[in-house]
Amino acid sequence: MPELPEVETVKRGLAPAMEGARVARLELRRKDLRFPFPDALAEKVSGRTIVGLGRRAKYLLVDLDDGNTLVSHLGMSGSFRVEEGAASGTPGQFHHARSKDEKHDHVVFHLEGPGGPRRVVYNDPRRFGFMDMVSRAELAAHPFFRDLGPEPTGNELGAAYLAERFRDKAQPLKSALLDQKNIAGLGNIYVCEALWRSHLSPIRAAGTLVTTGGRPREQLNLLVASIRDVIADAIAAGGSSLRDHIQTDGSLGYFQHSFSVYDREGQACGTSGCGGTVARIVQAGRSTFYCATCQK
């Protein structure tokens, strides 16, 4: 599943090709992805101008000039590529093999703009992604978004906010951080990395980071800073670019090569002077990587 930095990377890669362009035609090559497409989706998008691209948590938002927003989720293997003129394909150096089979090209945006005609193609071999149409004015109240917490990079996320959410909670810290009602878009990889950076154990109770008076302990301040930093680093590096996710130009980001604990079971901990070893445990069916020596 893509995490927030991957979706942000896709958004930034698509923006130059899509923002300000007119959708001459939206081509749907099948009736559904993970879910059926909304009724008359092609007709509603065709002829509209794309006024902006956005992101909320792990959702890509395509704002149209009629006040509607096309909401897209990449699922497990969804990706976009941009084709201009007669050029077709996904250039770039690939660290992992990527689907280039056109039978998995399920949605094509035929665009017109100052730079000439171009196509933005959505490819999804596993078809776990989906698209929906939502009125921009009703976006916040939509079931996809109404229960989401603040963005991990936004001003709303702070130690005082998390102290309110975590107070008296016996829930493991990692599970509390993965709860999208607490923080939107924060996923397994970056939770592991943020906990390592802040030297906090994923299995400790979330409530232990809050005083009896409800104030954040210093460890919670460090955790918030670590969350912001790890997400910023991942976005700057182009996302983690694991096997199923690439940038829109076909190239891969390489943040995975600088992971400190994720997928590093049995390797030495990178904390200076620690001497511990990265371990893997399973929490709620998901792998957790951490160092029991320095993460308390």
ABEGO torsion letter per residue (X at the ends): XBBAAAAAAAAAAAAAAABGBBBABBBBABABBABBBBBGAAAAABGBBBABBBBBEABBBBBBAAGBBBBBBAEAABBBBBBBEABBEBBEBBABBBBABAAABABBBBBBBAAEBBBBBBBBAAGABBBBBBBAAAAAABAAAAABBBBAABAABBAAAAAAAABGBABBAAAAAABAAABBGBBAAAAAAAAAAAGBBAABBAAAABBAAGBBBAAAAAAAAAAAAAAAAAAAAGEAGBAABBBAAGBBBAAAAABAABGABGBBBABBGAGBBBBBBBBGGBBBBBBAAABX
